């Protein structure tokens, strides 16, 4: 049966190296609102501490308030609009998800469906993992935490190699903004530039609303990593 609702399956946004990173992320998510209307969240990093705000409802319901933006200081941020395809509704499934790993804090926001999420989840639980949500995105965090690699990007690559399905994601660490797409390129992710700051988003409309310039689509299977050195690209 047909209905009149959008079914875009989530929107993601990330920006690195902008003083108003949270405000830029709000604008980006506003332009991606059609991709998910259930909830939204933003995680920022201010150079020493990660800050998170996650709320049920539309972007304008909460993130238009200056008091909320003031709680999200930092020059880097990622954000997410939620349209639930797995995991159901509720605050515990609102992204981005954040975790403190041995190497530091890490946040991730994901768009798509992991078709082997249940299998991975069962295996992780048998090995002692404790899940706080029913979202398949949390599987990614546990795969990173249990990876035998020693550095963050290889850990994330190791985790993503175990995923099956259609997905794109943005992630934020203390030093890096990371974006990646599945090897078939089913879920979109674009790269933009705003006065030397790199921007990742599900669609180019999120670039234009903040005045950023569209550079290109990330290629299927590509990892784009932005840090203080510059932009690097991997095809693991």
C-alpha positions, -999 to +999 in steps of 0.1 A: +000+000+000+013+034-009+015+064+014+027+100+013+057+097+036+094+101+026+114+070+026+150+082+021+165+062+050+185+088+070+208+117+062+243+122+074+265+153+076+301+161+087+324+191+088+360+196+098+378+229+106+349+254+110+345+276+141+307+273+138+307+236+131+275+229+151+255+257+134+267+245+100+257+210+108+222+222+119+218+239+085+231+208+067+207+185+085+178+210+079+184+206+041+185+168+046+153+167+067+134+149+039+157+119+045+145+114+081+120+130+104+119+109+135+150+123+153+182+141+149+216+143+167+249+162+165+283+154+181+311+180+181+347+181+193+362+212+208+398+201+210+396+183+243+360+171+249+333+156+227+298+171+231+265+154+220+229+165+216+203+139+205+166+147+203+134+131+190+116+152+163+126+176+135+158+197+134+138+229+140+121+215+171+153+216+192+184+226+172+171+260+163+176+271+199+207+290+207+210+273+241+214+240+223+240+253+199+259+268+228+262+232+243+279+221+211+312+240+209+340+228+185+355+231+151+344+197+139+310+179+139+289+152+125+251+150+125+223+126+116+186+127+106+169+094+116+144+074+095+142+040+112+147+010+090+160-012+118+160-009+156+127+009+161+121+043+176+132+058+209+161+078+222+185+049+226+186+045+188+191+082+179+224+088+162+253+098+161+266+071+185+296+078+206+321+056+224+353+060+244+379+036+230+414+030+243+426+054+217+401+081+225+365+092+217+348+083+185+314+091+171+297+076+140+265+083+121+253+058+095+228+056+066+216+023+052+209-013+061+234-038+073+220-071+061+243-092+084+239-070+115+219-096+134+246-122+128+274-099+138+255-088+169+249-124+180+286-131+176+297-100+195+273-107+223+286-143+227+321-127+230+309-104+258+297-073+241+270-053+258+246-034+235+228-002+246+205+000+216+188-021+190+203-001+161+226-019+136+249+012+138+261+001+173+275-030+157+301-008+140+313+005+173+317-029+188+336-042+157+360-012+160+365-019+198+373-056+192+395-051+162+431-063+165+444-033+146+463-007+165+453+026+149+418+041+145+415+042+107+427+006+103+403-004+130+374+012+112+385-004+079+386-037+096+351-032+110+336-020+076+351-050+058+329-072+079+297-054+070+273-065+043+246-043+028+241-008+015+255+020+036+274+052+039+288+067+072+305+097+086+327+094+117+345+118+140+376+113+162+397+138+181+419+142+150+399+131+120+367+133+101+360+101+081+335+092+055+330+060+036+306+042+012+298+005+006+316-011-022+286-009-046+280+027-039+243+022-032+241+049-005+252+084-015+279+105+001+293+137-013+324+158-006+325+196-005+348+224+005+340+255+025+369+280+026+393+251+031+371+231+054+360+197+042+323+188+043+306+154+039+269+150+033+243+126+019+233+151-007+248+182-023+219+204-011+235+202+024+266+218+009+249+246-009+229+257+021+261+265+040+278+280+010+301+251+004+314+241-030+306+206-044+338+187-051+327+152-060+309+120-049+329+096-028+335+066-049+321+031-041+343+015-014+362+047-007+373+060+027+379+098+028+399+109+058+404+145+067+428+156+094+452+186+100+475+173+073+448+173+046+425+149+028+435+112+022+416+086+002+417+048+007+402+019-012+407-010+012 
